[in-house]
Amino acid sequence: MPQVRVMGDDPDHVEQVVALLLALIDASPALTAGDPTRLRHRSGGGRIVFDANATGRAATSAAQPERVRAQRIDNQPANRPRRTPRRRELPPA
């Protein structure tokens, strides 16, 4: 799984860059981002990692509607339930 890692000496600047990157990825229909994970940096700076995935949808397909084609298949029941015969009315008296 592809990961994006942002590291720097200034933790506030790293947070700002990650926020911008996540906003750009969220605006793209072709990408999704996972939840960011904050890791410890050796020298005390900022270190943030998140997953980036391609959705398989191109940016041009978002503007065009998707077409779906389906064929209807009606299955006949194997045994039809028996009907009880109708009762006839009595003849007039």
Backbone as JSON Lines, residues from 0, in Angstrom:
{"i":0,"aa":"M","n":[0.85,-1.17,0.0],"ca":[0.0,0.0,0.0],"c":[0.9,1.23,0.0]}
{"i":1,"aa":"P","n":[0.69,2.15,-0.93],"ca":[1.52,3.37,-0.96],"c":[1.28,4.23,0.27]}
{"i":2,"aa":"Q","n":[2.35,4.78,0.78],"ca":[2.28,5.66,1.93],"c":[2.93,6.99,1.6]}
{"i":3,"aa":"V","n":[2.38,8.04,2.18],"ca":[2.98,9.37,2.08],"c":[3.53,9.69,3.46]}
{"i":4,"aa":"R","n":[4.81,10.06,3.51],"ca":[5.46,10.39,4.77],"c":[5.96,11.82,4.7]}
{"i":5,"aa":"V","n":[5.52,12.63,5.64],"ca":[5.95,14.03,5.7],"c":[6.74,14.2,6.99]}
{"i":6,"aa":"M","n":[8.0,14.63,6.84],"ca":[8.88,14.8,8.0],"c":[9.52,16.17,7.95]}
{"i":7,"aa":"G","n":[9.76,16.72,9.11],"ca":[10.43,18.0,9.18],"c":[10.83,18.34,10.6]}
{"i":8,"aa":"D","n":[11.67,19.38,10.71],"ca":[12.13,19.82,12.03],"c":[11.06,20.62,12.77]}
{"i":9,"aa":"D","n":[10.17,21.28,12.03],"ca":[9.11,22.1,12.64],"c":[7.79,21.32,12.59]}
{"i":10,"aa":"P","n":[7.3,20.83,13.75],"ca":[6.07,20.03,13.74],"c":[4.85,20.79,13.25]}
{"i":11,"aa":"D","n":[4.79,22.1,13.49],"ca":[3.64,22.89,13.03],"c":[3.62,22.97,11.51]}
{"i":12,"aa":"H","n":[4.79,23.13,10.9],"ca":[4.87,23.2,9.44],"c":[4.49,21.84,8.82]}
{"i":13,"aa":"V","n":[4.89,20.75,9.46],"ca":[4.53,19.42,8.98],"c":[3.01,19.24,9.03]}
{"i":14,"aa":"E","n":[2.38,19.67,10.12],"ca":[0.92,19.59,10.24],"c":[0.23,20.39,9.15]}
{"i":15,"aa":"Q","n":[0.75,21.57,8.85],"ca":[0.17,22.43,7.83],"c":[0.28,21.78,6.45]}
{"i":16,"aa":"V","n":[1.43,21.2,6.14],"ca":[1.62,20.55,4.84],"c":[0.71,19.34,4.71]}
{"i":17,"aa":"V","n":[0.59,18.54,5.76],"ca":[-0.29,17.36,5.71],"c":[-1.74,17.78,5.53]}
{"i":18,"aa":"A","n":[-2.17,18.83,6.2],"ca":[-3.55,19.31,6.03],"c":[-3.81,19.72,4.58]}
{"i":19,"aa":"L","n":[-2.85,20.39,3.95],"ca":[-3.0,20.77,2.55],"c":[-3.02,19.55,1.63]}
{"i":20,"aa":"L","n":[-2.13,18.59,1.89],"ca":[-2.11,17.37,1.07],"c":[-3.41,16.59,1.18]}
{"i":21,"aa":"L","n":[-3.93,16.44,2.39],"ca":[-5.18,15.71,2.57],"c":[-6.34,16.42,1.89]}
{"i":22,"aa":"A","n":[-6.35,17.76,1.91],"ca":[-7.41,18.51,1.22],"c":[-7.32,18.3,-0.29]}
{"i":23,"aa":"L","n":[-6.11,18.28,-0.83],"ca":[-5.95,18.04,-2.27],"c":[-6.37,16.63,-2.65]}
{"i":24,"aa":"I","n":[-6.01,15.66,-1.84],"ca":[-6.39,14.27,-2.14],"c":[-7.9,14.09,-2.03]}
{"i":25,"aa":"D","n":[-8.52,14.71,-1.03],"ca":[-9.97,14.61,-0.89],"c":[-10.71,15.25,-2.06]}
{"i":26,"aa":"A","n":[-10.13,16.28,-2.67],"ca":[-10.76,16.96,-3.8],"c":[-10.63,16.15,-5.09]}
{"i":27,"aa":"S","n":[-9.73,15.2,-5.12],"ca":[-9.51,14.39,-6.33],"c":[-10.42,13.17,-6.32]}
{"i":28,"aa":"P","n":[-11.18,12.93,-7.41],"ca":[-12.01,11.73,-7.46],"c":[-11.2,10.46,-7.68]}
{"i":29,"aa":"A","n":[-9.93,10.58,-8.07],"ca":[-9.11,9.41,-8.38],"c":[-8.29,8.92,-7.2]}
{"i":30,"aa":"L","n":[-8.29,9.65,-6.07],"ca":[-7.47,9.28,-4.92],"c":[-8.28,9.27,-3.63]}
{"i":31,"aa":"T","n":[-7.85,8.42,-2.71],"ca":[-8.37,8.45,-1.34],"c":[-7.19,8.39,-0.39]}
{"i":32,"aa":"A","n":[-7.38,8.95,0.79],"ca":[-6.31,8.96,1.79],"c":[-6.8,8.3,3.07]}
{"i":33,"aa":"G","n":[-5.89,7.59,3.72],"ca":[-6.2,6.98,5.0],"c":[-6.02,7.99,6.13]}
{"i":34,"aa":"D","n":[-6.28,7.54,7.34],"ca":[-6.12,8.4,8.5],"c":[-4.63,8.65,8.76]}
{"i":35,"aa":"P","n":[-4.26,9.9,9.05],"ca":[-2.85,10.18,9.32],"c":[-2.42,9.62,10.67]}
{"i":36,"aa":"T","n":[-1.18,9.14,10.72],"ca":[-0.58,8.61,11.95],"c":[0.62,9.46,12.29]}
{"i":37,"aa":"R","n":[0.67,9.96,13.52],"ca":[1.79,10.78,13.97],"c":[2.83,9.89,14.63]}
{"i":38,"aa":"L","n":[4.04,9.94,14.11],"ca":[5.14,9.13,14.64],"c":[6.13,10.03,15.35]}
{"i":39,"aa":"R","n":[6.96,9.42,16.17],"ca":[8.0,10.2,16.85],"c":[9.15,10.45,15.89]}
{"i":40,"aa":"H","n":[9.67,11.64,15.94],"ca":[10.82,12.02,15.12],"c":[12.04,12.02,16.03]}
{"i":41,"aa":"R","n":[13.15,11.54,15.51],"ca":[14.37,11.4,16.34],"c":[14.82,12.71,16.97]}
{"i":42,"aa":"S","n":[14.76,13.78,16.19],"ca":[15.25,15.06,16.7],"c":[14.13,15.93,17.26]}
{"i":43,"aa":"G","n":[12.95,15.35,17.45],"ca":[11.86,16.11,18.06],"c":[10.99,16.87,17.08]}
{"i":44,"aa":"G","n":[11.21,16.74,15.8],"ca":[10.38,17.44,14.81],"c":[9.06,16.7,14.59]}
{"i":45,"aa":"G","n":[8.45,16.95,13.45],"ca":[7.18,16.32,13.12],"c":[7.37,15.2,12.11]}
{"i":46,"aa":"R","n":[6.56,14.14,12.24],"ca":[6.62,13.02,11.32],"c":[5.22,12.44,11.23]}
{"i":47,"aa":"I","n":[4.6,12.54,10.05],"ca":[3.23,12.08,9.85],"c":[3.2,11.18,8.62]}
{"i":48,"aa":"V","n":[2.49,10.05,8.74],"ca":[2.38,9.08,7.66],"c":[0.89,8.82,7.41]}
{"i":49,"aa":"F","n":[0.51,8.71,6.12],"ca":[-0.85,8.28,5.77],"c":[-0.81,7.49,4.48]}
{"i":50,"aa":"D","n":[-1.81,6.62,4.29],"ca":[-1.92,5.8,3.1],"c":[-2.61,6.59,1.99]}
{"i":51,"aa":"A","n":[-2.18,6.36,0.77],"ca":[-2.82,6.97,-0.4],"c":[-3.17,5.86,-1.37]}
{"i":52,"aa":"N","n":[-4.42,5.83,-1.83],"ca":[-4.88,4.77,-2.71],"c":[-5.56,5.36,-3.94]}
{"i":53,"aa":"A","n":[-5.38,4.71,-5.08],"ca":[-6.09,5.08,-6.3],"c":[-7.45,4.39,-6.28]}
{"i":54,"aa":"T","n":[-8.49,5.14,-6.6],"ca":[-9.84,4.58,-6.58],"c":[-10.19,3.89,-7.88]}
{"i":55,"aa":"G","n":[-9.42,4.11,-8.92],"ca":[-9.72,3.51,-10.22],"c":[-10.62,4.36,-11.07]}
{"i":56,"aa":"R","n":[-11.1,5.46,-10.53],"ca":[-11.94,6.38,-11.3],"c":[-11.08,7.53,-11.77]}
{"i":57,"aa":"A","n":[-11.09,7.8,-13.03],"ca":[-10.34,8.94,-13.56],"c":[-11.13,10.21,-13.31]}
{"i":58,"aa":"A","n":[-10.44,11.32,-13.37],"ca":[-11.1,12.61,-13.14],"c":[-12.14,12.9,-14.2]}
{"i":59,"aa":"T","n":[-11.95,12.42,-15.42],"ca":[-12.91,12.7,-16.49],"c":[-14.18,11.88,-16.32]}
{"i":60,"aa":"S","n":[-14.1,10.71,-15.68],"ca":[-15.3,9.89,-15.52],"c":[-16.26,10.48,-14.49]}
{"i":61,"aa":"A","n":[-15.78,11.35,-13.63],"ca":[-16.66,11.96,-12.63],"c":[-17.65,12.91,-13.29]}
{"i":62,"aa":"A","n":[-17.28,13.52,-14.42],"ca":[-18.17,14.46,-15.1],"c":[-19.2,13.74,-15.96]}
{"i":63,"aa":"Q","n":[-18.9,12.52,-16.39],"ca":[-19.8,11.79,-17.26],"c":[-20.6,10.79,-16.43]}
{"i":64,"aa":"P","n":[-21.9,10.67,-16.72],"ca":[-22.69,9.7,-15.96],"c":[-22.32,8.27,-16.37]}
{"i":65,"aa":"E","n":[-22.43,7.37,-15.43],"ca":[-22.15,5.97,-15.71],"c":[-23.38,5.34,-16.33]}
{"i":66,"aa":"R","n":[-23.18,4.47,-17.3],"ca":[-24.28,3.75,-17.94],"c":[-24.25,2.32,-17.45]}
{"i":67,"aa":"V","n":[-25.42,1.84,-17.09],"ca":[-25.56,0.47,-16.62],"c":[-26.58,-0.23,-17.5]}
{"i":68,"aa":"R","n":[-26.26,-1.43,-17.93],"ca":[-27.18,-2.2,-18.75],"c":[-27.53,-3.47,-18.0]}
{"i":69,"aa":"A","n":[-28.81,-3.77,-17.92],"ca":[-29.27,-4.96,-17.21],"c":[-30.3,-5.68,-18.05]}
{"i":70,"aa":"Q","n":[-30.36,-6.99,-17.91],"ca":[-31.34,-7.79,-18.61],"c":[-32.24,-8.42,-17.56]}
{"i":71,"aa":"R","n":[-33.53,-8.31,-17.78],"ca":[-34.48,-8.83,-16.81],"c":[-34.76,-10.29,-17.12]}
{"i":72,"aa":"I","n":[-34.7,-11.1,-16.09],"ca":[-35.0,-12.52,-16.22],"c":[-36.09,-12.84,-15.21]}
{"i":73,"aa":"D","n":[-37.24,-13.24,-15.73],"ca":[-38.34,-13.63,-14.86],"c":[-38.35,-15.15,-14.73]}
{"i":74,"aa":"N","n":[-38.22,-15.62,-13.54],"ca":[-38.27,-17.06,-13.29],"c":[-39.7,-17.45,-12.97]}
{"i":75,"aa":"Q","n":[-40.19,-18.46,-13.66],"ca":[-41.53,-18.97,-13.39],"c":[-41.45,-19.9,-12.19]}
{"i":76,"aa":"P","n":[-42.43,-19.81,-11.31],"ca":[-42.4,-20.73,-10.17],"c":[-42.56,-22.18,-10.66]}
{"i":77,"aa":"A","n":[-41.9,-23.11,-10.0],"ca":[-41.92,-24.51,-10.42],"c":[-43.33,-25.09,-10.33]}
{"i":78,"aa":"N","n":[-43.98,-24.92,-9.24],"ca":[-45.35,-25.43,-9.06],"c":[-46.24,-24.28,-8.66]}
{"i":79,"aa":"R","n":[-47.25,-24.09,-9.47],"ca":[-48.21,-23.05,-9.11],"c":[-49.13,-23.58,-8.02]}
{"i":80,"aa":"P","n":[-49.48,-22.75,-7.07],"ca":[-50.39,-23.23,-6.02],"c":[-51.77,-23.54,-6.61]}
{"i":81,"aa":"R","n":[-52.36,-24.58,-6.11],"ca":[-53.69,-24.97,-6.58],"c":[-54.71,-23.98,-6.06]}
{"i":82,"aa":"R","n":[-55.63,-23.67,-6.95],"ca":[-56.74,-22.81,-6.53],"c":[-57.91,-23.68,-6.11]}
{"i":83,"aa":"T","n":[-58.58,-23.25,-5.1],"ca":[-59.81,-23.96,-4.71],"c":[-60.9,-23.53,-5.67]}
{"i":84,"aa":"P","n":[-61.71,-24.46,-6.11],"ca":[-62.77,-24.09,-7.06],"c":[-63.75,-23.12,-6.41]}
{"i":85,"aa":"R","n":[-64.27,-22.23,-7.26],"ca":[-65.24,-21.25,-6.74],"c":[-66.56,-21.97,-6.43]}
{"i":86,"aa":"R","n":[-67.19,-21.49,-5.42],"ca":[-68.53,-22.05,-5.11],"c":[-69.55,-21.32,-5.96]}
{"i":87,"aa":"R","n":[-70.43,-22.1,-6.49],"ca":[-71.5,-21.5,-7.3],"c":[-72.61,-21.04,-6.38]}
{"i":88,"aa":"E","n":[-73.28,-20.01,-6.86],"ca":[-74.42,-19.52,-6.07],"c":[-75.58,-20.5,-6.16]}
{"i":89,"aa":"L","n":[-76.37,-20.53,-5.15],"ca":[-77.58,-21.35,-5.18],"c":[-78.58,-20.75,-6.16]}
{"i":90,"aa":"P","n":[-79.34,-21.58,-6.82],"ca":[-80.35,-21.04,-7.75],"c":[-81.43,-20.27,-6.96]}
{"i":91,"aa":"P","n":[-82.05,-19.3,-7.62],"ca":[-83.1,-18.56,-6.9],"c":[-84.25,-19.47,-6.47]}
{"i":92,"aa":"A","n":[-84.8,-19.24,-5.36],"ca":[-85.86,-20.1,-4.84],"c":[-87.21,-19.71,-5.31]}
